[in-house]
Amino acid sequence: MMQHMQCPIIRSSAVAKLAKGLAKLAILLLIACVVFVVALALAHRKPPPTLALAIERDGRTGKWPNQLNVLTWNLGYAGTGEEADFFLNGGHDVIAKNKATVLRHLTNISKTLRENPEDVYFLQEVDLQSRRTYQINELAFLAGSLWEFAYSFAFNHDVWFVPYPFTRPMGRVRSGLVTLGSYRPSEATRVQLPGSFIWPISAFGLDRCLLVWRLPREDGKEWVLINLHLSAWDPKGNIREQELTFINDFASREYNLGNFVVIGGDWNSVLPGVRLDQFPSQDKPSRYVKTLSQTVFPKEWHWGIETSHPSDRQINTPYVPGKTYLTIIDGFLVSPNVRIESTRVLALDFKDSDHEPVTISLAAP
């Protein structure tokens, strides 16, 4: 009888020891994860203020003409097509659906670019062997499709391991801006933008930058072409304000030298003159949606925006016409000595990216 009564006690003791061991293991794993994340954050180094970039391939030779056609497009790393949502926008996806989907979007994107020939392409969110795009070298894919164009690439997100979301980490991310041109520039430069989130978040986020091309003209002046992708996930807009102030100062200096300045890309702010309800929808804008003030840049500068069609969709769910929130955050700003002939959004119904391409035709004396 005594032996029979001891069995539950023995079992209880074994369970207690097992629970204690598991608790210790959980604590050790938590400590290891914290150490790992801190080590990754400490290893991150912010890029230098300016960095000369390689100019691949020759393109055409000679001086650039007085007229210029430019296309800007945030490609959403070929993983944010109509089927996608994204965890930072309230969705679930961390990486693209599958490798076949990325390749399909890349093929369609390349076809669209070739069917809309321009002098210069500003592209954003182009991946180089990131986990979220199944290690596909999107730069090589696009450069191979547009084989006759010179091009430069500037990293704005190069992190060995992004640890969030913690249950499904994003992992390795290598991504950036690409400028391609039918003429070869005289110079290509990566210019670091100011502002960042608090540490250690800043160590895993984007290092926002400008990709600047200089194109010589017959009169000795230059076209200064600025490809950008400004900050998002900035609810108070403080980082965007720092970036815009920097860009205004940078562009104004170039204009004061007599150069012809063209700034284009994903501004991650609703562009001036566009209402928040410009395109009625069931969904409402997220708290990250901010309107770019018309007083940020001098009133003599010209915005190249087509307000009849959206350039960006909210990516909290897959795209549903009439439900998904739409706005305009992609477009161009040009210096007073540049004349805008036309601006157009290519309406693709967000099939291959959560952004639509925007084209502009420019002229200068």
N, C-alpha and C positions, 0 to 999 in steps of 0.2 A: 504493500500500500504506500509506503514511504517513497519507494522508487517511482511509482506511478505519478505521485504528486510533484516530483522534481522535474519532469519533462517540460511542462510549460515554462518553468523558470529558466531552464537551459535554453529553450527556443527564444524566449524573450531576451535573454542576454546576448544571443547570437545576432538577433535582429537589431538590437541596440548598437552592437559593435559594427555591424554592416552599415547602419544609418550614419554612425559617426565617421566611418571611413569614407562614405560617399560625400558627406558634408565637407570633409577635409579635401577630398579630390576636387569638389566643385570650387572651393576657395582657391586651391592651387591653380585650377584652370582659369578662374577669373583674374587672378594675379598675373598669370602668363599672358592673357589677352590684353590686359592693361599695359603691361611692359611692352608687348608687341606693338600696340598702337602708339605708345609714347615714342618707342624707338623709330617707328616709321615717320612720325611727325618731326622728330629731331633730325632725321636724315634729309628732310626736304630743304632745298635751297632755292630761294627766290631768284628768278632770272635777273641778269644785269639790266640797267636802265635802257641800253640800246645794244643790239646785236646784229652784226652784218649777216645777211642770209645768202645762201647759195642761189644762183640763178641757173636753173637747169634748162638746157637746150637753147638754141639760138633764136627761134622764131624768125621773124623777118628782120632785115637790117635796115638802117636808114632812120631818118627823123620821123617823129610821129606827126600825123596830119592835124589840121585845125578842128576836125570833127572827131568825136569819139562816142562809141556805143558800149555801154557797160551793163552787165547782168550781175545781180547779187542774189544769192540763195543759201539759206541755212539748210543743209542737207539732213539735219537730224541724224547723223551718222548712218544713214540708210536703214535706221531701225525704228523710226517713228512715223511710219506710214499710217494709212487710214485704220489699220487694225490695232494700233498701239495705244496704250495709256502709259503713264509714267508715275512712279511712286512719289516723287517730290511734288507732283501736281495733284495728289490725292488718288492716283491710280495704284496699280500693283506691279507693273513691269519694272524690272531692273535692267534686264538685257533684252536684246531683240528676240523675237519669237523663235527663230531658228536661222541657221546659216543660209538655207535656201531663200528665206524671206529677204535677208540682207542682199544677197546676190541679185534677186529679182529687182529690188529697189535700185541698186546700183546700175543695173542694165537699163532700167527705165530712165534714170537720171541722166546717164550718159547720152541716151537717145534724145532726150529733151534738149540737152545742151548742144548737140550737133544739129538738131533741127532749128535751133534759134541762134545762128552764128552771130557773135559779137566780137568787138575788138579786145575786150577784157572781161574776165569772169572773176567775181569776188565770191568765194565759197567759204562757208563756216561749218564747223562740226564734221570734219573729215578725219576718220580714225586710221591709225596705223597699228594693227595687230593688238587691239583691245579685247578684253574678255567679252564685253557687251556685244561685240560684233564678230565673235568667233575667230579672232586673230586674222581677219581679212585685212590686207593692206589696201585700203580704199584709195589712198593717194596714187599708188601704182596703177590701180584699175582705171581711175579717171584720167591720169596722165597718159596712159596707153590709148585710151579712147580719143583724147584730144592731142594726138601725137605731134601735131605741127605747132603747138603752142609752147612758148617759154613759160616756166612756172617757178614759184617760190613757195615754201611751206614754213609756217611759224607755229611752234607749239604754244598752246595756251592751257593744256591739261596733260601733264606728264607725271603720273603718280604710279609707283610700283604696285601699290595695293590700296584700294579705297575700302575701308572696313565697314561701311554702312551701305544699306541697312544691315544691322548686325546678324539677323537671321538669314540673309541672302546677300552677302557682300558683293559689291560691284567688281572688286578685284582690280586687275591691271587696266589702266586707262592711258592711252597715248592718242591725243587728238589735237586738232588745231585748225588754223586758217590756211587757205590756199588762194593765191592769185595767179591766174593764167592770162597770158596775153599773146596776141598775134605778132606783136613787136617785142623785142627784147629791151628791158629797162636798162638804164645806166647804173642803177643801184637798187638794192632791196634791203630793207631794214626792219627788224622787229623792235618795237618801242613799247616798253613796259608801262602799263597804266597804274595809277595810284589806287590806294584803298584795298582793304581785305577784311574778311571776317576775323573773329577772334581766334587765337591759337587754342587748341590744335586743329580746329575746323579748317582754318586757312591752309594747313599743310596738305589737305586732301582735296581741296577745291581747285577751281581754275585760277591760273595766273593770267588775268585778262591783258590783252595787248592790242597794238595796232600793227598791221602788216603794211608797210609803206613802200610803194614803188615810185621811182622817179623816171620820167620819160622825157627825153630832150626834144625841144621844138626848134624849128628853123630860126626863130628869133633869139635863141639863146636862153629863153625861159624854159620852165619845165611844167609838165603835167605832174602834179603830186597826187597820187591815187592812194587812198587810205581805206583799207579793208578792216572792219571791226566787228566784234561780237561783245556787247557790253553786259554788265552784271545782271543776274536775276536773283531770286530768292532773297531780296533785300527789302523787307517790308516797309522800312522807313525811307528808303531811297538815298541814304547817306553815301553809300559807295558809288552809286550811279552819279550823284552830284559831283563827287570828286573826279570821276572819270570825265564827265562832260566839261568841267572847268578846264581840265588838262587839255582835252581835245580842242576846245575853243582857243586856248593860248597857242597851242602847237599850229593849228590851221591858220590862225591870224598872222603869225610870224611868216608863214610861207606866202600868204597872200600879199603881205606888205613888201615882200621881196619881188613882187610882180609875177609870181607863179600862179598856175591855174589849179585850184584845189577841188578834188572830188572825194567826198567821204560817203561810204556806203556799207550796208550790212544790216545786221540784226542789232537794233538799238535797245531791245528789251524794255522799251517804254512805248506807250501809245504816242504816235507822232503828232506834232502840232496840227491843229485843224481837224483832228479825228475825234468824234465823240465816243464816249465809252459805250453808248448804245447805238453806234453807227450801223451795226448789223444785228437786228433783233433775234434773240434766241431764248430758249427755255433756261439754259444755264446762265449764271451770273459770273462776272469776273472774279478771280481769286484775289486775295489780299495783296498779292505781289504785283498786281497790275497798277502801274503808275503812268500818269500822263507827262510827257516831256514839255516843260514850259517853253513858250515862244520867246521868252526873254533870255534864254541860256546863250544863244548865239546872236550876233548883231542882226538887226532887221534887214540889212542889205543882202544877207546871204539867202539863198533860195533853196526851198525844200522841193525835192522831186518825189511826189507821192501821188498815186492814183487812189482816190477815195471811194471809187465805185465797187471795188472788190477787196475782200480781206486778204492779208498776207500771212496771217498766223491764226492757228486754232488752239484753244485750250486742250490740253492732253490729259485731262483727268479720266476720260473714258475713250474708247474707240470713237472715231468720227461718225456723228449722226447729223445729217443736214437738218437745220431748223432747231436742233437741240443744243449742239456744241457751241460754246461761246467763241466768237470770231472778232478779230480786231486787226489793226495795221501797226506793226512794229518794225517792218523792213522797208528801207527806202534810202534816199540819197539826200545829201546836203552839199551844195556847191558854192564856191566863192562868187562875189558879185561880178567878176569879169568873165564868168562862164554863163552861157545862155542855154536854158533847157528847151529843147525842141519838142520832146514828148516823153511821157512816162507810162509804163504799162505793167500790170500784173498779169502773169500767165496763169490763167484759171485752170488748175489741174485737179481741183476737188480734193487736195491734200492726199492724193493717192500714195505718194512715195516719201513724203515728209510732212511734219506738222507746220511747215512753212511753204509758201508759194514763191516762185522766182519773180523778181521785179527787174524790168529793163528800163534804161534811160538813154536818150539820144542827146548829145551835148555838142555845142559849138563854141568856139572862142576866136577872137580876132587874130 
